[in-house]
Every structure is written in C-alpha cells, then in structure tokens.
Amino acid sequence: MRIAFIAAEASPFIKVGGLGDVIGSLPPALRQLGHQPFVLIPACSSIPGLAEMMVVGEFCVPWPGSEELVRIHKAMHSGVPYYFLENGRYLSRERVYGYPDDAERFAFFSRAALESLRIMGTDLKSVPIMEGSMGAGFPDLVHVHDWHASPVLLYLKTPPYCENPAYTRIATVLTIHNLSFQGIADPDLLPKVGLALSPDNALSEFSGRINLMTGGIKSADTVGTVSPTYAREILTPEMGCGLEVALSSRRRVLFGILNGIDTEEFAPPFQSKRLLKAQLQASLGLPVREEVPLLAVVSRLSEQKGFDLFPPILDSLLAEEVQLVVLGTGDERYERLFREATEQCPAKVSANGGFNAPLAKQIYAGADLFLMPSRFEPCGLGQMIALRYGTVPVVRRTGGLADTVFEYNEESQEGNGFLFAPYQPSAFLSAIRRAFSFYKQETHWERIVSNGLTGDYSWASSAPRYIEAYQNSLRQHRYGDRFPVFMGTELILSP
Ligand code: ADP
C-alpha cells in the first residue's frame, strides 16, 4: 500500500512532542512490513540541513487571489522519503506552531500537500508500485494527523479534488494525537483558504467559529487515536473537549492504536543503572547518593501533564530523602515552581529548562522513578521510554498511561509501575510513597524494573494494526456504511 503521511512535525528533523516521534517512527515500521509510506511536513526554517537537501520539485498552488510557489525538499530517514514543503508566505517559519495565522498556514500546507501528490510522480516512480495502486505519485491512502492536516480532508471533498478520479479514489484516515488542540478560527478564514461552509464539506461551526478538527472528524473515512483507552474517553463529555458528539457520530469507524517508540533511538544503555545514576547526579550538581530515590520529570510544562498536583505535595515530598530532576519548558508558573524548589533545596532538586534531547535520555537512563501524573494523556511516550530505560513510572490511570503502566502486585510480582486514579494531590503522593516502599525492598524493585525492561514498546504490534485500520479505511471509502467495518479486533470500538 502506498501511504502519504501528512503532519506538522517529524522526528528526527523537527520535533515538538509525541506527534513528531510518531511521524518519525511509524512510517519506517510500515516500510518494514513491505508498504510504501512517504511523509509530507512543512519546511520550517529551523530544520537542520534543509538548505543542503535535494530539491525534487517546484510548483504553484492555486490560492485565493494569488498563486503560491512551493518548493519540495527531500531527505531519507530509515528508508522512507520525507518531503518538506517550503513557502515563503506561510511555511518557512522558524517554529512549527504558535503564530496568529496558524489556521490559515496549515490550511495552505494541507492544500500544498494535496497538490504536491500530483507532481511528485516523477520522483516517486523509483518506488515500486504495488498491485492495486494507480498513478505514479498518488497514494492509496492519506493518513493525516491532528487538526493541522485536517483541511486535507475538507479539500478532498471540494472542487477540483472531488472531481478528479486520481484524488477521489484516495482513502483517508485521521489520527487524533491530542483532542485539546482543534484549530479553531473565525469564519472569515474560509474565503481566505478557498473553503466554503457547507454540510457537504462537513466543516462545522463551533460556538460560531470554525473548527478544523471537527471538519476532519466528520470527513475522514476512519478516525483513530493513539490508545484504546483514549478512544473510549473522548466519547465522554468530561474528556471529549466539546467534540464528543461529533466523535460519537463516527463511533462505527473510531479506533485506538497504541503508539510505539523508536526503539533504536531509545535503546537501553549498556552501563549499569548505578553508574548512570551517579553520572546524572554529578552532572546535575546533586549529591551522588546511590540509596536516595531519584525522581524525574521530562515533559512539556503544561496543565495537561498534571503539574497542578505538584505544589500541594512538593513540601512533603522534599521532606523525605529524595532527589527530583525536572526537564521541561512551558507555563511560567510551573517553571517558577521548580526553579524556586531548586533555590530552596539545591541538594534535592534540579530544574532544567529548554528542549534538550541528550539530557532527556540521560535522565531517563539515570533516574529511578518517572513521574507522569497527566490530567489526560492520549498515549504518552515518556512512560514507555522510561520503562525501556529501567525507570519505574508513577502515572495517573488515564488514556495511554492506563494501557501501558500496570500496578505492581506484590503477590503475583506482576506490574511495571504505580498508578493513581482521582486527580488529587494526595492520591499522587500516596502512589509515589507506594513506589518508595518497594524501592527499599531490593528483590521487589529488581522485579518491577525487569517487568518494565521486558515489555515491548516498539511498533512491532501496533504497525500491523495500522495496516488493518488502513484496509478498513479502503473498504469504508469504497463501500461506505453499507458494510460492517471494524469487526473482531479488541482495539476497535464496536458500535
Ligand atoms: P506530548 O506529545 O504531549 O508532549 P509525549 O509523552 O507523547 O507528550 O511525548 C513527549 C516527547 O517529548 C517524549 O519523547 C519526551 O521525552 C520529549 N520531551 C518532552 N519535553 C522534553 C524536553 N524538555 N527536552 C527533551 N525532550 C522532551
């Protein structure tokens, strides 16, 4: 199958969060299974080496009031072609997100991605065409990610694409990585990007505004999210971020597949935990003490990640024999919280700002416990990386955390971490204390760590599930609701 991934970011080229990890690791896993994925992302000017990349095409995108020139750069990653769309007006900015015209920018990116399928034929001719594929560059399926690429699904229902057989035969999948980001814009966005508000293109108004994620949810052949638990949660008013009704209307084609991590990028280190911990403590300026549990946080410092639970427990936590290392940037209030804790307890706390991948790995490798008390968590990669590095997660039982971390059971000696359910500081603290009590019991601790180390966090089981989902999407695209789509797999929600 030829699959076009359309997304805002892709590791190792440019990564803001878990979405980038997935776009950098799922396509290579699909290629291993014998398929032909390729990836389209915006050419942010901060992508290292962009200027030296091969330019494989240049074309004009029809755009209201003008035409916009787009240049396609190409780089290979794990045998998969990654294409970077460059455009001076909308795409060649330093950051991936965070501009006032983001909705307009990503609508343009979506349209440019669709147009680029037309012209990439020549370049893609080198890729063998599978049986059933028509046309040189056209994919059998486009897999769009989050609201940023959702306009692809709306354009496909709009002329000229809905009248062109090369486009109408393409099946579509939308993956929701985080429902709280929806691409909400004023209705005056539509004429600027060449879309019209109509039931046909399924663009809906959300509180009088445009909501691109809703448009995607209504228009995709199938809609997926990044863990089975999150797929169930987003159908509820508490977790649906206002889109639970739109999602429920697509319940028949809604599925949840757990993300994998790039197991080569996150390969467990050869050195002993003891050594790695000592090195980490030394490099952070913390006392090198083997017996003291070293707690770690590597995260965006946002409300989603549960940082409101820290202020009420920090004093009690730091009254114990512990060390805490935090790596993350985000909300100023949380940055200040950990900075002040460092000033007050320099021998116990180390707060580190910025996005620092090497330090993140050093922390995953050297810490004893990994804290992830998320308010909600579509999948979460941090806990899986931690498990792979022999670091025991303490997490809230929500979304993908509930699908990957299992409470340690003293009797059966099963389980790889510690969980709490109510979003309350006391519940978080008692889960940490449960972890401490086992930390002191060496045999149990070794068992918990080894249960984590032996888990499979790769794409080995999830990538074939995506192929299943793609096949279901092709069927749904061809036959619509006339056939039962998702039968017989526990990851899929039945109606
Ligand atoms: P989200 O995508 O919501 O931010 P995930 O857990 O899915 O959360 O993915 C976060 C990814 O980003 C993980 O690979 C994590 O290690 C990494 N990460 C988060 N903050 C930092 C940071 N400050 N420096 C380096 N890596 C980070």
Boltz pocket constraint, residues with backbone or C-beta under 6 A from the ligand:
constraints:
  - pocket:
      binder: B
      contacts: [[A, 16], [A, 17], [A, 18], [A, 19], [A, 21], [A, 298], [A, 299], [A, 300], [A, 327], [A, 328], [A, 329], [A, 352], [A, 353], [A, 354], [A, 355], [A, 356], [A, 357], [A, 360], [A, 379], [A, 380], [A, 381], [A, 382], [A, 383], [A, 385]]
      max_distance: 6.0
